[in-house]
Amino acid sequence: MPEPAPLLALEAVDAGYGALQVLWGVRLLVRHGEIVSLIGPNGAGKTTVIKAILGLVPLRRRPAGGAIRFKGERIDGLAPEQVVRRGIAVVPEGARVFPEMTVLDNLRMGALAPRARGREPQSLDDVFTLFPRLAERRPQLARTLSGGERQMLAIGRALMSCPELLLLDEPSLGLQPSLVRSIIEAISRINERGLTVLLIEQNVHFSLPISRRAYVLEQGRVVLEDAGPALLESPHVRLSYLGV
């Protein structure tokens, strides 16, 4: 029996900013129900991959043609709001939230998409079950939260949109180890509920053990692909990312 079509597929994607090309022929698949990680050093182009998926960076057209497909349909060339309406949510690097709004109002902002409006009460219950600390702080202004709590809020707000694919950009950045473990556990529980995750992360100890598959991006090119735990044992990964 042939494998089902991937939920997300990047096919020979070239992208960049003005005259600067950042991505070169990137191929990446995310299948339904997976956690897939994209790792790489700073400046490798990981965030540009997310921006290309969201339509924030246009693809460069080549004679062979690159494409980005979601549920089998091309989404490259769509406006970002159109991409989001199709069921893709992103948690950007730096846990960006609305600082002068309460935790509850931040979460409600995530439910403005048409696909999510009728499910807001259940979605709120789900987020508060996943992150009980947010339930305790629902009337607080977001600017009063700790870094880890802001990251929880950013993830919760993305979940409120009822996505089919969650993009996470460096969710462990700047967090202390105990909070990193909490975020890892939350991502695993999100995935166990059936949500597909593409995890962009430099911390390989965080990302690879929980990933069904993973890709290594260096200088805008995919240089390795394997199961997440297998890549953690790769001599290249151990030398380049673990120093051993």
The 8 nearest C-alpha neighbors of each residue, nearest first, counted from 0:
[[1, 2, 3, 4, 5, 30, 31, 6],
 [2, 0, 3, 4, 5, 30, 31, 6],
 [1, 3, 4, 0, 5, 30, 31, 6],
 [4, 2, 5, 1, 30, 31, 6, 0],
 [3, 5, 2, 6, 71, 70, 30, 7],
 [6, 4, 30, 7, 29, 28, 8, 3],
 [5, 7, 70, 30, 31, 69, 29, 4],
 [8, 6, 69, 29, 5, 68, 28, 70],
 [7, 9, 28, 68, 67, 27, 10, 5],
 [10, 8, 67, 27, 26, 66, 12, 28],
 [9, 11, 26, 66, 65, 12, 67, 8],
 [12, 10, 24, 65, 25, 26, 9, 13],
 [13, 11, 24, 65, 25, 10, 9, 66],
 [12, 14, 23, 22, 59, 24, 58, 11],
 [15, 13, 58, 22, 59, 20, 21, 57],
 [14, 16, 20, 21, 19, 22, 17, 56],
 [15, 17, 19, 18, 20, 14, 56, 21],
 [16, 18, 19, 15, 20, 14, 56, 57],
 [17, 19, 16, 20, 15, 21, 14, 59],
 [20, 18, 16, 17, 15, 21, 14, 22],
 [19, 21, 15, 14, 22, 16, 18, 13],
 [20, 22, 15, 219, 14, 44, 19, 23],
 [23, 21, 219, 13, 14, 20, 220, 25],
 [22, 24, 13, 220, 219, 25, 12, 21],
 [23, 25, 11, 12, 13, 26, 22, 220],
 [26, 24, 12, 11, 23, 220, 221, 22],
 [27, 25, 10, 9, 11, 24, 12, 28],
 [26, 28, 9, 8, 25, 29, 10, 214],
 [29, 27, 8, 7, 5, 30, 9, 26],
 [28, 30, 7, 5, 6, 35, 8, 33],
 [31, 29, 5, 6, 33, 32, 28, 7],
 [30, 32, 6, 33, 195, 5, 29, 194],
 [31, 33, 195, 193, 194, 30, 190, 34],
 [34, 32, 195, 31, 30, 35, 211, 196],
 [33, 35, 196, 210, 211, 197, 195, 36],
 [34, 36, 197, 212, 210, 213, 211, 33],
 [37, 35, 213, 198, 199, 197, 210, 38],
 [36, 38, 214, 199, 213, 215, 198, 200],
 [39, 37, 215, 201, 200, 216, 199, 36],
 [38, 40, 216, 215, 217, 201, 43, 41],
 [41, 39, 43, 42, 201, 217, 38, 216],
 [42, 40, 43, 39, 44, 201, 45, 217],
 [41, 43, 44, 40, 218, 45, 39, 217],
 [42, 44, 218, 217, 219, 41, 40, 45],
 [43, 45, 47, 219, 42, 46, 21, 48],
 [46, 44, 48, 47, 43, 199, 49, 39],
 [45, 47, 49, 48, 44, 50, 168, 199],
 [46, 48, 50, 44, 49, 45, 51, 56],
 [49, 47, 51, 45, 46, 50, 52, 44],
 [50, 48, 52, 46, 47, 51, 53, 45],
 [49, 51, 55, 47, 53, 52, 48, 56],
 [50, 52, 56, 48, 54, 49, 53, 55],
 [53, 51, 49, 50, 54, 48, 67, 75],
 [54, 52, 50, 79, 51, 55, 82, 49],
 [53, 55, 79, 51, 56, 52, 78, 77],
 [56, 54, 50, 53, 51, 79, 57, 52],
 [55, 57, 51, 54, 50, 58, 14, 15],
 [58, 56, 54, 14, 51, 59, 55, 76],
 [59, 57, 14, 13, 60, 56, 12, 51],
 [60, 58, 13, 14, 61, 57, 15, 12],
 [59, 61, 64, 58, 65, 62, 13, 63],
 [60, 62, 64, 63, 59, 65, 13, 58],
 [61, 63, 64, 60, 65, 59, 11, 13],
 [64, 62, 61, 65, 60, 11, 66, 10],
 [65, 63, 61, 62, 60, 66, 11, 12],
 [64, 66, 11, 12, 10, 60, 13, 63],
 [67, 65, 10, 9, 12, 75, 68, 64],
 [66, 68, 9, 75, 73, 8, 74, 10],
 [69, 67, 73, 72, 8, 71, 74, 7],
 [68, 70, 7, 71, 72, 6, 73, 74],
 [71, 69, 6, 72, 7, 68, 5, 4],
 [70, 72, 69, 68, 73, 4, 6, 5],
 [73, 71, 68, 69, 70, 74, 67, 7],
 [72, 74, 68, 67, 75, 69, 66, 71],
 [73, 75, 77, 68, 67, 76, 72, 69],
 [76, 74, 67, 77, 73, 54, 66, 52],
 [75, 77, 74, 54, 78, 57, 58, 73],
 [78, 76, 74, 75, 54, 81, 79, 82],
 [77, 79, 81, 80, 54, 82, 76, 55],
 [80, 78, 54, 82, 53, 81, 83, 77],
 [81, 79, 83, 82, 78, 84, 77, 53],
 [80, 82, 84, 78, 79, 83, 77, 85],
 [83, 81, 79, 85, 80, 84, 53, 77],
 [82, 84, 87, 80, 85, 81, 86, 88],
 [85, 83, 81, 86, 82, 80, 112, 87],
 [86, 84, 82, 83, 87, 81, 162, 69],
 [85, 87, 162, 163, 84, 83, 164, 88],
 [88, 86, 83, 164, 162, 165, 163, 85],
 [89, 87, 165, 157, 162, 83, 166, 164],
 [90, 88, 166, 165, 91, 167, 157, 87],
 [89, 91, 167, 154, 153, 168, 166, 157],
 [92, 90, 168, 89, 94, 93, 167, 95],
 [91, 93, 168, 169, 94, 170, 90, 95],
 [92, 94, 95, 91, 172, 170, 169, 150],
 [95, 93, 150, 153, 92, 149, 96, 91],
 [96, 94, 93, 153, 91, 97, 92, 149],
 [95, 97, 98, 153, 94, 141, 149, 105],
 [96, 98, 100, 99, 105, 141, 95, 142],
 [99, 97, 142, 141, 100, 96, 140, 101],
 [100, 98, 140, 97, 141, 142, 101, 96],
 [101, 99, 140, 98, 97, 104, 141, 105],
 [102, 100, 140, 139, 104, 103, 138, 141],
 [101, 103, 137, 105, 104, 141, 139, 140],
 [102, 104, 137, 106, 101, 105, 107, 138],
 [103, 105, 107, 101, 106, 102, 100, 108],
 [106, 104, 102, 108, 103, 107, 101, 100],
 [105, 107, 156, 103, 104, 108, 109, 102],
 [106, 108, 104, 109, 110, 105, 103, 111],
 [109, 107, 105, 106, 110, 111, 104, 156],
 [108, 110, 156, 159, 160, 107, 106, 111],
 [109, 111, 160, 159, 115, 107, 108, 116],
 [112, 110, 109, 108, 116, 113, 115, 107],
 [111, 113, 115, 114, 110, 160, 116, 84],
 [112, 114, 115, 116, 111, 84, 110, 117],
 [113, 115, 112, 116, 161, 160, 84, 117],
 [116, 114, 110, 160, 112, 118, 113, 161],
 [117, 115, 118, 110, 113, 119, 111, 114],
 [116, 118, 115, 119, 114, 120, 113, 110],
 [117, 119, 115, 116, 121, 120, 122, 110],
 [118, 120, 122, 121, 116, 117, 123, 110],
 [121, 119, 123, 122, 118, 124, 117, 125],
 [122, 120, 124, 123, 119, 118, 125, 126],
 [121, 123, 125, 119, 124, 120, 159, 118],
 [124, 122, 126, 120, 125, 121, 119, 127],
 [123, 125, 121, 127, 122, 126, 128, 120],
 [124, 126, 122, 128, 123, 127, 129, 121],
 [127, 125, 129, 123, 128, 124, 155, 130],
 [128, 126, 130, 131, 134, 124, 129, 125],
 [129, 127, 125, 126, 130, 131, 124, 134],
 [128, 130, 126, 127, 125, 131, 185, 188],
 [129, 131, 127, 132, 128, 133, 126, 151],
 [132, 130, 127, 134, 133, 128, 129, 135],
 [131, 133, 135, 130, 134, 136, 148, 127],
 [134, 132, 136, 135, 131, 130, 137, 127],
 [133, 135, 131, 127, 137, 132, 136, 130],
 [136, 134, 132, 133, 137, 131, 138, 127],
 [137, 135, 133, 139, 134, 138, 132, 102],
 [136, 138, 102, 103, 134, 139, 133, 135],
 [139, 137, 101, 136, 102, 103, 140, 135],
 [140, 138, 101, 136, 137, 102, 141, 143],
 [141, 139, 101, 100, 142, 143, 99, 102],
 [140, 142, 98, 143, 101, 144, 102, 100],
 [141, 143, 98, 140, 144, 99, 97, 100],
 [144, 142, 141, 140, 145, 139, 98, 149],
 [145, 143, 141, 142, 148, 149, 146, 140],
 [144, 146, 148, 147, 149, 143, 142, 150],
 [147, 145, 149, 148, 150, 144, 174, 173],
 [146, 148, 150, 149, 145, 178, 174, 151],
 [147, 149, 151, 145, 150, 146, 144, 152],
 [150, 148, 152, 146, 151, 147, 94, 144],
 [149, 151, 94, 153, 147, 148, 152, 154],
 [150, 152, 148, 154, 149, 153, 155, 147],
 [153, 151, 149, 155, 150, 154, 156, 148],
 [152, 154, 150, 156, 155, 151, 94, 90],
 [155, 153, 157, 151, 152, 156, 90, 150],
 [154, 156, 152, 158, 157, 153, 126, 151],
 [155, 157, 106, 109, 159, 153, 158, 154],
 [156, 158, 154, 155, 159, 88, 160, 109],
 [159, 157, 155, 160, 156, 161, 154, 162],
 [158, 160, 109, 110, 156, 161, 157, 122],
 [159, 161, 110, 115, 109, 158, 162, 157],
 [162, 160, 159, 158, 115, 163, 114, 86],
 [163, 161, 86, 87, 164, 160, 88, 165],
 [162, 164, 86, 194, 87, 195, 165, 161],
 [165, 163, 87, 195, 162, 196, 88, 194],
 [164, 166, 196, 88, 89, 87, 197, 195],
 [167, 165, 89, 197, 196, 198, 88, 90],
 [166, 168, 198, 90, 199, 89, 170, 197],
 [167, 169, 199, 92, 91, 170, 90, 198],
 [170, 168, 200, 92, 172, 171, 199, 167],
 [171, 169, 172, 168, 167, 92, 150, 200],
 [172, 170, 169, 179, 174, 173, 182, 202],
 [173, 171, 169, 170, 174, 93, 92, 202],
 [172, 174, 171, 175, 146, 93, 170, 147],
 [175, 173, 171, 172, 179, 178, 147, 176],
 [174, 176, 178, 177, 179, 173, 147, 171],
 [177, 175, 179, 178, 180, 174, 171, 181],
 [178, 176, 180, 179, 175, 181, 174, 182],
 [177, 179, 181, 180, 176, 175, 174, 147],
 [180, 178, 176, 182, 181, 177, 171, 174],
 [179, 181, 183, 177, 178, 182, 184, 176],
 [182, 180, 178, 184, 179, 183, 185, 177],
 [181, 183, 185, 179, 184, 180, 186, 178],
 [184, 182, 180, 186, 185, 181, 179, 187],
 [183, 185, 187, 181, 182, 186, 180, 188],
 [184, 186, 182, 188, 187, 183, 189, 181],
 [187, 185, 189, 183, 188, 184, 182, 190],
 [186, 188, 184, 190, 185, 189, 191, 183],
 [189, 187, 191, 185, 190, 186, 184, 192],
 [190, 188, 186, 192, 187, 191, 194, 185],
 [189, 191, 194, 187, 193, 192, 188, 195],
 [192, 190, 188, 193, 189, 187, 194, 32],
 [191, 193, 190, 189, 194, 188, 187, 32],
 [194, 192, 190, 191, 32, 195, 189, 31],
 [195, 193, 190, 32, 192, 163, 189, 164],
 [194, 196, 32, 164, 33, 31, 190, 34],
 [197, 195, 34, 165, 164, 166, 198, 33],
 [198, 196, 166, 35, 36, 34, 165, 167],
 [197, 199, 36, 167, 200, 35, 196, 166],
 [200, 198, 168, 37, 169, 36, 167, 38],
 [199, 201, 169, 38, 202, 198, 206, 37],
 [200, 202, 38, 203, 39, 40, 169, 199],
 [203, 201, 205, 204, 200, 206, 171, 38],
 [202, 204, 206, 205, 207, 201, 200, 38],
 [205, 203, 202, 206, 207, 208, 231, 241],
 [206, 204, 203, 202, 207, 183, 208, 209],
 [205, 207, 203, 204, 208, 209, 36, 200],
 [206, 208, 227, 210, 203, 209, 228, 205],
 [207, 209, 228, 210, 227, 206, 205, 204],
 [210, 208, 207, 206, 211, 187, 227, 34],
 [211, 209, 227, 34, 207, 212, 35, 208],
 [210, 212, 34, 226, 227, 35, 33, 209],
 [211, 213, 226, 227, 35, 210, 225, 36],
 [214, 212, 36, 227, 35, 225, 224, 37],
 [213, 215, 224, 37, 223, 36, 38, 216],
 [214, 216, 38, 223, 39, 221, 222, 37],
 [217, 215, 221, 39, 220, 222, 43, 38],
 [216, 218, 43, 219, 220, 39, 221, 215],
 [219, 217, 43, 220, 216, 44, 42, 21],
 [218, 220, 22, 44, 43, 217, 21, 23],
 [221, 219, 216, 217, 23, 218, 25, 222],
 [222, 220, 216, 215, 223, 25, 217, 214],
 [221, 223, 215, 220, 216, 217, 224, 214],
 [224, 222, 215, 214, 221, 225, 216, 213],
 [225, 223, 214, 213, 215, 222, 226, 212],
 [226, 224, 212, 213, 230, 227, 229, 214],
 [225, 227, 212, 229, 211, 228, 213, 230],
 [226, 228, 207, 212, 210, 213, 230, 229],
 [229, 227, 208, 231, 230, 207, 226, 232],
 [230, 228, 226, 232, 231, 227, 225, 233],
 [231, 229, 233, 232, 227, 228, 225, 226],
 [230, 232, 228, 229, 233, 207, 236, 227],
 [231, 233, 230, 229, 234, 237, 228, 236],
 [232, 234, 230, 236, 235, 231, 237, 229],
 [235, 233, 237, 236, 238, 232, 243, 239],
 [236, 234, 238, 233, 237, 239, 240, 232],
 [237, 235, 239, 233, 240, 238, 234, 231],
 [236, 238, 241, 234, 243, 235, 240, 239],
 [239, 237, 242, 243, 235, 236, 241, 240],
 [238, 240, 236, 237, 235, 242, 241, 243],
 [241, 239, 236, 237, 242, 238, 203, 40],
 [240, 242, 237, 243, 238, 239, 236, 203],
 [243, 241, 238, 240, 239, 237, 236, 235],
 [242, 238, 237, 241, 239, 240, 234, 236]]
